């Protein structure tokens, strides 16, 4: 082989070497990029796991609040029923009071009538003496 041919082959080999080095550099850059993406993926996974945990906690909190609301509703319904019962009791007491009032008014009327009769009898008695 001649020197010229050897130089050409050397140049070609140098060019190939440069191309391979560039490819190696690209592959290395790709590797770094992939490693960063894997790290980001892991961080995203951790973040999602935390969000899932928070969601579960929120769900449990909501379930407790719903249970408390349900208990409060039952308590309020019982209180409403007690108020209704108290209202009915008061209405009965008012009715009894009215009946007692009517009875007392009748007794007062009877007492006045009796008082008038006694006065008349007293007048008659005084006149006859």
MOPAC internal coordinates of N, CA, C and O (Angstrom, degrees):
PM7 1SCF
backbone

  N    0.0000 0     0.00 0     0.00 0    0    0    0
  C    1.4299 1     0.00 0     0.00 0    1    0    0
  C    1.5224 1   109.10 1     0.00 0    2    1    0
  O    1.2310 1   124.14 1   -33.72 1    3    2    1
  N    1.2694 1   109.66 1   146.28 1    3    2    1
  C    1.4594 1   114.81 1  -178.43 1    5    3    2
  C    1.5162 1   108.93 1   -89.50 1    6    5    3
  O    1.2310 1   122.35 1   -13.77 1    7    6    5
  N    1.3104 1   113.10 1   166.23 1    7    6    5
  C    1.4504 1   119.56 1  -179.25 1    9    7    6
  C    1.5231 1   111.13 1   -63.46 1   10    9    7
  O    1.2310 1   120.85 1   141.09 1   11   10    9
  N    1.3004 1   115.97 1   -38.91 1   11   10    9
  C    1.4690 1   120.86 1  -178.55 1   13   11   10
  C    1.5260 1   109.59 1   -63.59 1   14   13   11
  O    1.2310 1   121.05 1   134.76 1   15   14   13
  N    1.3042 1   115.59 1   -45.24 1   15   14   13
  C    1.4633 1   119.27 1   179.39 1   17   15   14
  C    1.5202 1   110.38 1   -63.15 1   18   17   15
  O    1.2310 1   121.25 1   138.68 1   19   18   17
  N    1.2902 1   115.21 1   -41.32 1   19   18   17
  C    1.4576 1   119.26 1   179.57 1   21   19   18
  C    1.5297 1   110.68 1   -62.97 1   22   21   19
  O    1.2310 1   120.80 1   139.92 1   23   22   21
  N    1.3082 1   116.08 1   -40.08 1   23   22   21
  C    1.4674 1   119.77 1   177.94 1   25   23   22
  C    1.5295 1   110.80 1   -64.08 1   26   25   23
  O    1.2310 1   121.09 1   138.07 1   27   26   25
  N    1.3388 1   115.52 1   -41.93 1   27   26   25
  C    1.4661 1   119.24 1   178.99 1   29   27   26
  C    1.5321 1   110.19 1   -62.13 1   30   29   27
  O    1.2310 1   121.52 1   135.23 1   31   30   29
  N    1.3343 1   114.70 1   -44.77 1   31   30   29
  C    1.4596 1   119.04 1   179.20 1   33   31   30
  C    1.5233 1   110.18 1   -63.86 1   34   33   31
  O    1.2310 1   121.25 1   141.94 1   35   34   33
  N    1.3341 1   115.21 1   -38.06 1   35   34   33
  C    1.4644 1   119.38 1   178.92 1   37   35   34
  C    1.5261 1   110.44 1   -64.54 1   38   37   35
  O    1.2310 1   120.82 1   137.25 1   39   38   37
  N    1.3366 1   116.04 1   -42.75 1   39   38   37
  C    1.4616 1   120.66 1   178.49 1   41   39   38
  C    1.5274 1   110.48 1   -62.20 1   42   41   39
  O    1.2310 1   121.15 1   136.11 1   43   42   41
  N    1.3210 1   115.40 1   -43.89 1   43   42   41
  C    1.4647 1   120.15 1   179.28 1   45   43   42
  C    1.5266 1   109.70 1   -61.75 1   46   45   43
  O    1.2310 1   121.37 1   135.52 1   47   46   45
  N    1.3365 1   114.99 1   -44.48 1   47   46   45
  C    1.4615 1   119.36 1   178.82 1   49   47   46
  C    1.5372 1   110.93 1   -63.92 1   50   49   47
  O    1.2310 1   120.96 1   140.90 1   51   50   49
  N    1.3203 1   115.77 1   -39.10 1   51   50   49
  C    1.4720 1   120.43 1   177.40 1   53   51   50
  C    1.5287 1   110.26 1   -62.42 1   54   53   51
  O    1.2310 1   120.92 1   137.74 1   55   54   53
  N    1.3302 1   115.85 1   -42.26 1   55   54   53
  C    1.4651 1   120.32 1   179.14 1   57   55   54
  C    1.5314 1   110.68 1   -64.27 1   58   57   55
  O    1.2310 1   121.54 1   136.28 1   59   58   57
  N    1.3463 1   114.66 1   -43.72 1   59   58   57
  C    1.4602 1   119.34 1   178.02 1   61   59   58
  C    1.5244 1   110.23 1   -62.47 1   62   61   59
  O    1.2310 1   121.45 1   138.83 1   63   62   61
  N    1.3475 1   114.83 1   -41.17 1   63   62   61
  C    1.4633 1   119.74 1   178.99 1   65   63   62
  C    1.5298 1   109.87 1   -60.56 1   66   65   63
  O    1.2310 1   120.61 1   135.33 1   67   66   65
  N    1.3254 1   116.45 1   -44.67 1   67   66   65
  C    1.4712 1   121.24 1   178.84 1   69   67   66
  C    1.5241 1   110.46 1   -61.36 1   70   69   67
  O    1.2310 1   120.87 1   135.70 1   71   70   69
  N    1.3448 1   115.94 1   -44.30 1   71   70   69
  C    1.4610 1   119.48 1   178.33 1   73   71   70
  C    1.5292 1   111.33 1   -60.89 1   74   73   71
  O    1.2310 1   120.86 1   135.61 1   75   74   73
  N    1.3298 1   115.96 1   -44.39 1   75   74   73
  C    1.4624 1   120.17 1   179.11 1   77   75   74
  C    1.5279 1   111.11 1   -63.66 1   78   77   75
  O    1.2310 1   121.17 1   138.59 1   79   78   77
  N    1.3300 1   115.36 1   -41.41 1   79   78   77
  C    1.4670 1   118.40 1   178.44 1   81   79   78
  C    1.5307 1   110.77 1   -62.65 1   82   81   79
  O    1.2310 1   120.90 1   140.27 1   83   82   81
  N    1.3545 1   115.88 1   -39.73 1   83   82   81
  C    1.4645 1   119.61 1   177.11 1   85   83   82
  C    1.5284 1   110.41 1   -64.68 1   86   85   83
  O    1.2310 1   120.90 1   137.88 1   87   86   85
  N    1.3239 1   115.89 1   -42.12 1   87   86   85
  C    1.4645 1   119.37 1   178.39 1   89   87   86
  C    1.5239 1   110.75 1   -63.84 1   90   89   87
  O    1.2310 1   121.30 1   138.63 1   91   90   89
  N    1.3499 1   115.13 1   -41.37 1   91   90   89
  C    1.4707 1   119.28 1   177.96 1   93   91   90
  C    1.5284 1   109.63 1   -62.05 1   94   93   91
  O    1.2310 1   120.79 1   137.01 1   95   94   93
  N    1.3304 1   116.09 1   -42.99 1   95   94   93
  C    1.4728 1   120.20 1   178.38 1   97   95   94
  C    1.5325 1   110.73 1   -62.75 1   98   97   95
  O    1.2310 1   120.91 1   137.31 1   99   98   97
  N    1.3392 1   115.87 1   -42.69 1   99   98   97
  C    1.4665 1   119.83 1   177.41 1  101   99   98
  C    1.5276 1   111.31 1   -61.73 1  102  101   99
  O    1.2310 1   121.29 1   136.71 1  103  102  101
  N    1.3258 1   115.14 1   -43.29 1  103  102  101
  C    1.4667 1   119.89 1   178.96 1  105  103  102
  C    1.5253 1   109.67 1   -63.20 1  106  105  103
  O    1.2310 1   120.75 1   138.10 1  107  106  105
  N    1.3335 1   116.18 1   -41.90 1  107  106  105
  C    1.4635 1   120.52 1   178.22 1  109  107  106
  C    1.5337 1   110.51 1   -62.27 1  110  109  107
  O    1.2310 1   120.98 1   136.88 1  111  110  109
  N    1.3333 1   115.73 1   -43.12 1  111  110  109
  C    1.4701 1   119.82 1   177.28 1  113  111  110
  C    1.5302 1   110.66 1   -63.34 1  114  113  111
  O    1.2310 1   120.89 1   137.96 1  115  114  113
  N    1.3276 1   115.90 1   -42.04 1  115  114  113
  C    1.4617 1   120.01 1   177.44 1  117  115  114
  C    1.5294 1   110.84 1   -61.22 1  118  117  115
  O    1.2310 1   121.02 1   139.68 1  119  118  117
  N    1.3334 1   115.64 1   -40.32 1  119  118  117
  C    1.4603 1   120.40 1   179.17 1  121  119  118
  C    1.5318 1   109.92 1   -61.85 1  122  121  119
  O    1.2310 1   120.92 1   134.56 1  123  122  121
  N    1.3363 1   115.85 1   -45.44 1  123  122  121
  C    1.4712 1   119.94 1   179.03 1  125  123  122
  C    1.5320 1   110.18 1   -61.62 1  126  125  123
  O    1.2310 1   120.86 1   136.54 1  127  126  125
  N    1.3298 1   115.97 1   -43.46 1  127  126  125
  C    1.4650 1   120.64 1   179.11 1  129  127  126
  C    1.5259 1   110.57 1   -61.14 1  130  129  127
  O    1.2310 1   120.69 1   135.02 1  131  130  129
  N    1.3208 1   116.28 1   -44.98 1  131  130  129
  C    1.4699 1   120.85 1   179.86 1  133  131  130
  C    1.5274 1   110.34 1   -63.12 1  134  133  131
  O    1.2310 1   120.52 1   138.24 1  135  134  133
  N    1.3468 1   116.61 1   -41.76 1  135  134  133
  C    1.4657 1   119.70 1   178.36 1  137  135  134
  C    1.5309 1   110.86 1   -62.28 1  138  137  135
  O    1.2310 1   120.82 1   139.75 1  139  138  137
  N    1.3467 1   116.04 1   -40.25 1  139  138  137
  C    1.4697 1   119.42 1   177.23 1  141  139  138
  C    1.5279 1   110.52 1   -64.08 1  142  141  139
  O    1.2310 1   120.84 1   137.85 1  143  142  141
  N    1.3287 1   116.00 1   -42.15 1  143  142  141
  C    1.4636 1   119.47 1   179.05 1  145  143  142
  C    1.5239 1   111.19 1   -63.57 1  146  145  143
  O    1.2310 1   120.81 1   140.91 1  147  146  145
  N    1.3392 1   116.06 1   -39.09 1  147  146  145
  C    1.4710 1   119.90 1   177.52 1  149  147  146
  C    1.5307 1   109.55 1   -63.40 1  150  149  147
  O    1.2310 1   120.74 1   136.55 1  151  150  149
  N    1.3414 1   116.19 1   -43.45 1  151  150  149
  C    1.4648 1   120.05 1   178.73 1  153  151  150
  C    1.5352 1   110.22 1   -61.96 1  154  153  151
  O    1.2310 1   120.81 1   135.62 1  155  154  153
  N    1.3338 1   116.05 1   -44.38 1  155  154  153
  C    1.4662 1   119.86 1   177.73 1  157  155  154
  C    1.5269 1   111.12 1   -62.14 1  158  157  155
  O    1.2310 1   121.13 1   139.82 1  159  158  157
  N    1.3313 1   115.44 1   -40.18 1  159  158  157
  C    1.4604 1   119.45 1   178.43 1  161  159  158
  C    1.5263 1   110.48 1   -61.78 1  162  161  159
  O    1.2310 1   120.71 1   136.77 1  163  162  161
  N    1.3310 1   116.24 1   -43.23 1  163  162  161
  C    1.4723 1   119.69 1   178.91 1  165  163  162
  C    1.5309 1   110.56 1   -62.61 1  166  165  163
  O    1.2310 1   121.10 1   136.96 1  167  166  165
  N    1.3324 1   115.50 1   -43.04 1  167  166  165
  C    1.4681 1   118.74 1   177.92 1  169  167  166
  C    1.5306 1   110.89 1   -62.80 1  170  169  167
  O    1.2310 1   121.05 1   138.29 1  171  170  169
  N    1.3358 1   115.59 1   -41.71 1  171  170  169
  C    1.4651 1   119.60 1   177.51 1  173  171  170
  C    1.5276 1   110.68 1   -62.41 1  174  173  171
  O    1.2310 1   120.77 1   140.49 1  175  174  173
  N    1.3204 1   116.13 1   -39.51 1  175  174  173
  C    1.4609 1   120.65 1   178.90 1  177  175  174
  C    1.5322 1   110.00 1   -62.39 1  178  177  175
  O    1.2310 1   120.74 1   134.60 1  179  178  177
  N    1.3390 1   116.19 1   -45.40 1  179  178  177
  C    1.4712 1   120.26 1   179.05 1  181  179  178
  C    1.5330 1   110.01 1   -61.60 1  182  181  179
  O    1.2310 1   121.14 1   135.84 1  183  182  181
  N    1.3349 1   115.43 1   -44.16 1  183  182  181
  C    1.4638 1   119.78 1   179.18 1  185  183  182
  C    1.5251 1   110.74 1   -60.80 1  186  185  183
  O    1.2310 1   120.49 1   135.14 1  187  186  185
  N    1.3229 1   116.68 1   -44.86 1  187  186  185
  C    1.4714 1   120.43 1   178.99 1  189  187  186
  C    1.5304 1   111.52 1   -62.92 1  190  189  187
  O    1.2310 1   120.89 1   139.85 1  191  190  189
  N    1.3280 1   115.91 1   -40.15 1  191  190  189
  C    1.4664 1   118.92 1   178.25 1  193  191  190
  C    1.5285 1   110.61 1   -62.67 1  194  193  191
  O    1.2310 1   120.68 1   139.69 1  195  194  193
  N    1.3446 1   116.30 1   -40.31 1  195  194  193
  C    1.4698 1   119.56 1   177.31 1  197  195  194
  C    1.5241 1   110.60 1   -64.67 1  198  197  195
  O    1.2310 1   120.49 1   137.72 1  199  198  197
  N    1.3239 1   116.67 1   -42.28 1  199  198  197
  C    1.4639 1   120.28 1   179.32 1  201  199  198
  C    1.5271 1   110.93 1   -64.05 1  202  201  199
  O    1.2310 1   120.70 1   140.82 1  203  202  201
  N    1.3340 1   116.27 1   -39.18 1  203  202  201
  C    1.4696 1   120.07 1   177.30 1  205  203  202
  C    1.5280 1   109.74 1   -63.18 1  206  205  203
  O    1.2310 1   120.68 1   137.07 1  207  206  205
  N    1.3380 1   116.30 1   -42.93 1  207  206  205
  C    1.4657 1   120.22 1   178.67 1  209  207  206
  C    1.5306 1   110.20 1   -62.29 1  210  209  207
  O    1.2310 1   120.59 1   135.42 1  211  210  209
  N    1.3368 1   116.47 1   -44.58 1  211  210  209
  C    1.4677 1   120.26 1   178.01 1  213  211  210
  C    1.5252 1   110.84 1   -62.28 1  214  213  211
  O    1.2310 1   120.98 1   139.68 1  215  214  213
  N    1.3246 1   115.74 1   -40.32 1  215  214  213
  C    1.4685 1   119.78 1   178.74 1  217  215  214
  C    1.5284 1   110.19 1   -61.93 1  218  217  215
  O    1.2310 1   120.76 1   136.40 1  219  218  217
  N    1.3244 1   116.15 1   -43.60 1  219  218  217
  C    1.4705 1   119.34 1   179.28 1  221  219  218
  C    1.5269 1   110.62 1   -62.51 1  222  221  219
  O    1.2310 1   121.01 1   137.53 1  223  222  221
  N    1.3478 1   115.68 1   -42.47 1  223  222  221
  C    1.4631 1   119.25 1   177.89 1  225  223  222
  C    1.5296 1   110.61 1   -62.25 1  226  225  223
  O    1.2310 1   120.93 1   136.84 1  227  226  225
  N    1.3314 1   115.84 1   -43.16 1  227  226  225
  C    1.4673 1   119.77 1   177.94 1  229  227  226
  C    1.5252 1   110.47 1   -61.82 1  230  229  227
  O    1.2310 1   121.02 1   139.48 1  231  230  229
  N    1.3326 1   115.65 1   -40.52 1  231  230  229
  C    1.4673 1   120.16 1   179.34 1  233  231  230
  C    1.5312 1   110.09 1   -61.92 1  234  233  231
  O    1.2310 1   120.90 1   134.79 1  235  234  233
  N    1.3472 1   115.89 1   -45.21 1  235  234  233
  C    1.4617 1   119.52 1   179.40 1  237  235  234
  C    1.5310 1   110.60 1   -62.86 1  238  237  235
  O    1.2310 1   120.90 1   138.45 1  239  238  237
  N    1.3305 1   115.89 1   -41.55 1  239  238  237
  C    1.4647 1   119.84 1   178.99 1  241  239  238
  C    1.5227 1   110.26 1   -61.33 1  242  241  239
  O    1.2310 1   120.84 1   135.03 1  243  242  241
  N    1.3291 1   116.00 1   -44.97 1  243  242  241
  C    1.4690 1   119.71 1   179.06 1  245  243  242
  C    1.5249 1   111.25 1   -62.95 1  246  245  243
  O    1.2310 1   120.61 1   139.47 1  247  246  245
  N    1.3275 1   116.43 1   -40.53 1  247  246  245
  C    1.4659 1   119.28 1   178.77 1  249  247  246
  C    1.5306 1   110.46 1   -62.35 1  250  249  247
  O    1.2310 1   120.68 1   139.56 1  251  250  249
  N    1.3547 1   116.31 1   -40.44 1  251  250  249
  C    1.4639 1   119.60 1   177.59 1  253  251  250
  C    1.5216 1   110.54 1   -64.52 1  254  253  251
  O    1.2310 1   120.55 1   137.55 1  255  254  253
  N    1.3314 1   116.56 1   -42.45 1  255  254  253
  C    1.4644 1   120.06 1   179.52 1  257  255  254
  C    1.5282 1   111.01 1   -63.79 1  258  257  255
  O    1.2310 1   120.70 1   140.76 1  259  258  257
  N    1.3374 1   116.28 1   -39.24 1  259  258  257
  C    1.4688 1   119.91 1   177.62 1  261  259  258
  C    1.5270 1   109.79 1   -63.74 1  262  261  259
  O    1.2310 1   120.58 1   137.62 1  263  262  261
  N    1.3370 1   116.49 1   -42.38 1  263  262  261
  C    1.4632 1   120.11 1   178.67 1  265  263  262
  C    1.5276 1   110.10 1   -62.95 1  266  265  263
  O    1.2310 1   120.78 1   136.02 1  267  266  265
  N    1.3511 1   116.11 1   -43.98 1  267  266  265
  C    1.4651 1   119.56 1   178.20 1  269  267  266
  C    1.5265 1   110.92 1   -62.53 1  270  269  267
  O    1.2310 1   120.94 1   139.31 1  271  270  269
  N    1.3339 1   115.81 1   -40.69 1  271  270  269
  C    1.4657 1   119.62 1   178.44 1  273  271  270
  C    1.5210 1   110.20 1   -61.88 1  274  273  271
  O    1.2310 1   121.17 1   137.30 1  275  274  273
  N    1.3283 1   115.37 1   -42.70 1  275  274  273
  C    1.4624 1   119.79 1   179.57 1  277  275  274
  C    1.5316 1   110.12 1   -62.51 1  278  277  275
  O    1.2310 1   120.77 1   136.89 1  279  278  277
  N    1.3380 1   116.13 1   -43.11 1  279  278  277
  C    1.4661 1   119.81 1   177.73 1  281  279  278
  C    1.5304 1   110.76 1   -63.36 1  282  281  279
  O    1.2310 1   120.98 1   137.83 1  283  282  281
  N    1.3350 1   115.74 1   -42.17 1  283  282  281
  C    1.4692 1   119.70 1   177.85 1  285  283  282
  C    1.5233 1   110.38 1   -61.57 1  286  285  283
  O    1.2310 1   120.85 1   140.13 1  287  286  285
  N    1.3332 1   115.97 1   -39.87 1  287  286  285
  C    1.4725 1   120.17 1   179.19 1  289  287  286
  C    1.5259 1   109.97 1   -61.69 1  290  289  287
  O    1.2310 1   120.77 1   134.89 1  291  290  289
  N    1.3315 1   116.13 1   -45.11 1  291  290  289
  C    1.4678 1   120.20 1   179.55 1  293  291  290
  C    1.5283 1   109.89 1   -62.08 1  294  293  291
  O    1.2310 1   120.74 1   136.04 1  295  294  293
  N    1.3398 1   116.19 1   -43.96 1  295  294  293
  C    1.4637 1   120.51 1   179.09 1  297  295  294
  C    1.5226 1   110.68 1   -60.52 1  298  297  295
  O    1.2310 1   120.93 1   135.03 1  299  298  297
  N    1.3314 1   115.83 1   -44.97 1  299  298  297
  C    1.4697 1   119.56 1   179.32 1  301  299  298
  C    1.5255 1   111.43 1   -63.47 1  302  301  299
  O    1.2310 1   120.40 1   139.82 1  303  302  301
  N    1.3291 1   116.83 1   -40.18 1  303  302  301
  C    1.4645 1   119.59 1   177.78 1  305  303  302
  C    1.5293 1   110.71 1   -61.99 1  306  305  303
  O    1.2310 1   120.57 1   140.36 1  307  306  305
  N    1.3485 1   116.51 1   -39.64 1  307  306  305
  C    1.4663 1   119.69 1   177.53 1  309  307  306
  C    1.5250 1   110.46 1   -65.34 1  310  309  307
  O    1.2310 1   120.74 1   137.57 1  311  310  309
  N    1.3361 1   116.18 1   -42.43 1  311  310  309
  C    1.4630 1   119.51 1   179.01 1  313  311  310
  C    1.5283 1   110.98 1   -63.26 1  314  313  311
  O    1.2310 1   120.76 1   139.48 1  315  314  313
  N    1.3338 1   116.16 1   -40.52 1  315  314  313
  C    1.4682 1   119.78 1   177.53 1  317  315  314
  C    1.5256 1   109.98 1   -61.65 1  318  317  315
  O    1.2310 1   120.48 1   136.87 1  319  318  317
  N    1.3293 1   116.68 1   -43.13 1  319  318  317
  C    1.4682 1   119.97 1   178.82 1  321  319  318
  C    1.5262 1   110.15 1   -63.12 1  322  321  319
  O    1.2310 1   120.32 1   139.01 1  323  322  321
  N    1.3389 1   117.00 1   -40.99 1  323  322  321
  C    1.4684 1   120.08 1   177.89 1  325  323  322
  C    1.5274 1   110.80 1   -62.60 1  326  325  323
  O    1.2310 1   120.66 1   139.29 1  327  326  325
  N    1.3265 1   116.35 1   -40.71 1  327  326  325
  C    1.4692 1   120.25 1   178.36 1  329  327  326
  C    1.5295 1   109.90 1   -63.69 1  330  329  327
  O    1.2310 1   120.47 1   138.11 1  331  330  329
  N    1.3309 1   116.71 1   -41.89 1  331  330  329
  C    1.4713 1   119.90 1   177.44 1  333  331  330
  C    1.5295 1   110.80 1   -61.44 1  334  333  331
  O    1.2310 1   121.51 1   136.92 1  335  334  333
  N    1.3410 1   114.71 1   -43.08 1  335  334  333
  C    1.4706 1   118.45 1   178.56 1  337  335  334
  C    1.5304 1   110.36 1   -63.07 1  338  337  335
  O    1.2310 1   121.02 1   136.60 1  339  338  337
  N    1.3447 1   115.66 1   -43.40 1  339  338  337
  C    1.4669 1   119.40 1   178.03 1  341  339  338
  C    1.5253 1   110.66 1   -61.00 1  342  341  339
  O    1.2310 1   120.47 1   139.55 1  343  342  341
  N    1.3326 1   116.71 1   -40.45 1  343  342  341
  C    1.4671 1   121.14 1   178.98 1  345  343  342
  C    1.5271 1   110.13 1   -61.26 1  346  345  343
  O    1.2310 1   121.11 1   134.45 1  347  346  345
  N    1.3443 1   115.49 1   -45.55 1  347  346  345
  C    1.4680 1   119.06 1   179.45 1  349  347  346
  C    1.5261 1   110.35 1   -62.63 1  350  349  347
  O    1.2310 1   120.55 1   138.63 1  351  350  349
  N    1.3322 1   116.55 1   -41.37 1  351  350  349
  C    1.4652 1   120.28 1   178.63 1  353  351  350
  C    1.5249 1   110.30 1   -61.62 1  354  353  351
  O    1.2310 1   120.97 1   134.41 1  355  354  353
  N    1.3397 1   115.75 1   -45.59 1  355  354  353
  C    1.4675 1   119.37 1   179.14 1  357  355  354
  C    1.5248 1   111.31 1   -62.86 1  358  357  355
  O    1.2310 1   120.37 1   139.75 1  359  358  357
  N    1.3293 1   116.90 1   -40.25 1  359  358  357
  C    1.4689 1   119.84 1   177.92 1  361  359  358
  C    1.5291 1   110.77 1   -61.84 1  362  361  359
  O    1.2310 1   120.75 1   139.79 1  363  362  361
  N    1.3485 1   116.17 1   -40.21 1  363  362  361
  C    1.4683 1   119.36 1   177.36 1  365  363  362
  C    1.5273 1   110.56 1   -65.23 1  366  365  363
  O    1.2310 1   120.57 1   137.84 1  367  366  365
  N    1.3451 1   116.51 1   -42.16 1  367  366  365
  C    1.4613 1   119.79 1   179.30 1  369  367  366
  C    1.5252 1   110.76 1   -63.90 1  370  369  367
  O    1.2310 1   120.52 1   140.26 1  371  370  369
  N    1.3383 1   116.61 1   -39.74 1  371  370  369
  C    1.4683 1   120.27 1   177.50 1  373  371  370
  C    1.5258 1   109.96 1   -62.91 1  374  373  371
  O    1.2310 1   120.92 1   136.73 1  375  374  373
  N    1.3331 1   115.84 1   -43.27 1  375  374  373
  C    1.4694 1   119.70 1   178.52 1  377  375  374
  C    1.5299 1   109.99 1   -61.34 1  378  377  375
  O    1.2310 1   120.62 1   135.46 1  379  378  377
  N    1.3465 1   116.43 1   -44.54 1  379  378  377
  C    1.4683 1   120.21 1   178.23 1  381  379  378
  C    1.5270 1   110.56 1   -62.70 1  382  381  379
  O    1.2310 1   120.57 1   139.19 1  383  382  381
  N    1.3440 1   116.52 1   -40.81 1  383  382  381
  C    1.4610 1   120.44 1   178.55 1  385  383  382
  C    1.5223 1   110.41 1   -61.65 1  386  385  383
  O    1.2310 1   120.31 1   136.55 1  387  386  385
  N    1.3303 1   117.02 1   -43.45 1  387  386  385
  C    1.4676 1   120.86 1   178.34 1  389  387  386
  C    1.5291 1   110.88 1   -62.29 1  390  389  387
  O    1.2310 1   121.41 1   136.54 1  391  390  389
  N    1.3444 1   114.90 1   -43.46 1  391  390  389
  C    1.4735 1   118.32 1   177.76 1  393  391  390
  C    1.5284 1   110.58 1   -62.28 1  394  393  391
  O    1.2310 1   120.97 1   137.70 1  395  394  393
  N    1.3548 1   115.76 1   -42.30 1  395  394  393
  C    1.4658 1   119.44 1   177.56 1  397  395  394
  C    1.5224 1   110.38 1   -62.14 1  398  397  395
  O    1.2310 1   120.18 1   140.03 1  399  398  397
  N    1.3321 1   117.26 1   -39.97 1  399  398  397
  C    1.4636 1   121.99 1   179.02 1  401  399  398
  C    1.5268 1   110.16 1   -61.77 1  402  401  399
  O    1.2310 1   120.98 1   134.38 1  403  402  401
  N    1.3412 1   115.74 1   -45.62 1  403  402  401
  C    1.4724 1   119.99 1   178.93 1  405  403  402
  C    1.5254 1   109.99 1   -61.90 1  406  405  403
  O    1.2310 1   121.06 1   136.54 1  407  406  405
  N    1.3393 1   115.58 1   -43.46 1  407  406  405
  C    1.4684 1   119.71 1   178.90 1  409  407  406
  C    1.5222 1   110.23 1   -60.99 1  410  409  407
  O    1.2310 1   120.31 1   134.21 1  411  410  409
  N    1.3561 1   117.01 1   -45.79 1  411  410  409
  C    1.4636 1   120.23 1   179.66 1  413  411  410
  C    1.5235 1   111.17 1   -63.20 1  414  413  411
  O    1.2310 1   120.28 1   139.82 1  415  414  413
  N    1.3280 1   117.07 1   -40.18 1  415  414  413
  C    1.4644 1   120.03 1   178.30 1  417  415  414
  C    1.5273 1   110.45 1   -62.18 1  418  417  415
  O    1.2310 1   120.63 1   139.88 1  419  418  417
  N    1.3523 1   116.40 1   -40.12 1  419  418  417
  C    1.4705 1   119.64 1   177.38 1  421  419  418
  C    1.5251 1   110.47 1   -64.64 1  422  421  419
  O    1.2310 1   120.79 1   137.25 1  423  422  421
  N    1.3487 1   116.09 1   -42.75 1  423  422  421
  C    1.4637 1   119.82 1   179.74 1  425  423  422
  C    1.5282 1   110.66 1   -63.92 1  426  425  423
  O    1.2310 1   120.77 1   139.10 1  427  426  425
  N    1.3597 1   116.14 1   -40.90 1  427  426  425
  C    1.4701 1   119.58 1   177.77 1  429  427  426
  C    1.5248 1   109.88 1   -62.41 1  430  429  427
  O    1.2310 1   120.53 1   136.60 1  431  430  429
  N    1.3227 1   116.59 1   -43.40 1  431  430  429
  C    1.4683 1   121.21 1   178.68 1  433  431  430
  C    1.5221 1   109.98 1   -61.15 1  434  433  431
  O    1.2310 1   120.79 1   134.01 1  435  434  433
  N    1.3569 1   116.09 1   -45.99 1  435  434  433
  C    1.4669 1   120.30 1   178.41 1  437  435  434
  C    1.5294 1   110.69 1   -61.84 1  438  437  435
  O    1.2310 1   120.67 1   139.69 1  439  438  437
  N    1.3550 1   116.32 1   -40.31 1  439  438  437
  C    1.4604 1   120.52 1   179.50 1  441  439  438
  C    1.5217 1   110.03 1   -63.42 1  442  441  439
  O    1.2310 1   119.93 1   136.11 1  443  442  441
  N    1.3450 1   117.74 1   -43.89 1  443  442  441
  C    1.4666 1   121.29 1   179.58 1  445  443  442
  C    1.5310 1   110.30 1   -63.11 1  446  445  443
  O    1.2310 1   121.75 1   136.13 1  447  446  445
  N    1.3527 1   114.26 1   -43.87 1  447  446  445
  C    1.4720 1   117.69 1   178.26 1  449  447  446
  C    1.5262 1   110.74 1   -61.23 1  450  449  447
  O    1.2310 1   120.94 1   137.62 1  451  450  449
  N    1.3322 1   115.81 1   -42.38 1  451  450  449
  C    1.4651 1   119.80 1   179.26 1  453  451  450
  C    1.5243 1   109.52 1   -64.29 1  454  453  451
  O    1.2310 1   120.31 1   139.66 1  455  454  453
  N    1.3297 1   117.01 1   -40.34 1  455  454  453
  C    1.4542 1   122.47 1   179.22 1  457  455  454
  C    1.5329 1   109.65 1   -61.41 1  458  457  455
  O    1.2310 1   120.58 1   136.29 1  459  458  457
  N    1.3362 1   116.49 1   -43.71 1  459  458  457
  C    1.4596 1   120.63 1   178.50 1  461  459  458
  C    1.5281 1   110.68 1   -63.54 1  462  461  459
  O    1.2310 1   120.71 1   137.55 1  463  462  461
  N    1.3178 1   116.26 1   -42.45 1  463  462  461
  C    1.4688 1   120.00 1   179.20 1  465  463  462
  C    1.5352 1   110.60 1   -62.54 1  466  465  463
  O    1.2310 1   121.01 1   139.22 1  467  466  465
  N    1.3390 1   115.68 1   -40.78 1  467  466  465
  C    1.4652 1   119.61 1   179.34 1  469  467  466
  C    1.5283 1   109.20 1   -64.09 1  470  469  467
  O    1.2310 1   119.79 1   137.83 1  471  470  469
  N    1.3269 1   118.01 1   -42.17 1  471  470  469
  C    1.4661 1   121.59 1   179.31 1  473  471  470
  C    1.5341 1   110.25 1   -61.49 1  474  473  471
  O    1.2310 1   121.54 1   136.14 1  475  474  473
  N    1.3332 1   114.66 1   -43.86 1  475  474  473
  C    1.4666 1   118.33 1   179.73 1  477  475  474
  C    1.5310 1   110.77 1   -63.64 1  478  477  475
  O    1.2310 1   121.10 1   136.89 1  479  478  477
  N    1.3342 1   115.49 1   -43.11 1  479  478  477
  C    1.4690 1   118.90 1   178.53 1  481  479  478
  C    1.5278 1   109.83 1   -64.11 1  482  481  479
  O    1.2310 1   120.20 1   142.27 1  483  482  481
  N    1.3370 1   117.22 1   -37.73 1  483  482  481
  C    1.4602 1   121.29 1   179.71 1  485  483  482
  C    1.5305 1   109.67 1   -65.26 1  486  485  483
  O    1.2310 1   121.06 1   137.37 1  487  486  485
  N    1.3520 1   115.57 1   -42.63 1  487  486  485
  C    1.4630 1   119.90 1   178.64 1  489  487  486
  C    1.5260 1   110.04 1   -61.21 1  490  489  487
  O    1.2310 1   121.68 1   134.39 1  491  490  489
  N    1.3352 1   114.39 1   -45.61 1  491  490  489
  C    1.4637 1   118.93 1  -179.86 1  493  491  490
  C    1.5222 1   109.18 1   -62.66 1  494  493  491
  O    1.2310 1   120.05 1   137.78 1  495  494  493
  N    1.2983 1   117.50 1   -42.22 1  495  494  493
  C    1.4563 1   122.29 1  -179.88 1  497  495  494
  C    1.5324 1   110.50 1   -63.20 1  498  497  495
  O    1.2310 1   120.39 1   137.30 1  499  498  497
  N    1.3265 1   116.85 1   -42.70 1  499  498  497
  C    1.4592 1   121.61 1  -179.31 1  501  499  498
  C    1.5339 1   108.60 1   -66.93 1  502  501  499
  O    1.2310 1   119.79 1   140.35 1  503  502  501
  N    1.2930 1   118.00 1   -39.65 1  503  502  501
  C    1.4569 1   121.79 1  -179.16 1  505  503  502
  C    1.5294 1   111.30 1   -68.16 1  506  505  503
  O    1.2310 1   120.26 1   143.91 1  507  506  505
  N    1.2989 1   117.10 1   -36.09 1  507  506  505
  C    1.4598 1   120.06 1  -176.99 1  509  507  506
  C    1.5157 1   111.38 1   -76.80 1  510  509  507
  O    1.2310 1   117.87 1   165.99 1  511  510  509
  N    1.2052 1   121.66 1   -14.01 1  511  510  509
  C    1.4690 1   122.30 1  -177.97 1  513  511  510
  C    1.4641 1   111.30 1   -85.24 1  514  513  511
  O    1.2310 1   120.10 1   180.00 1  515  514  513

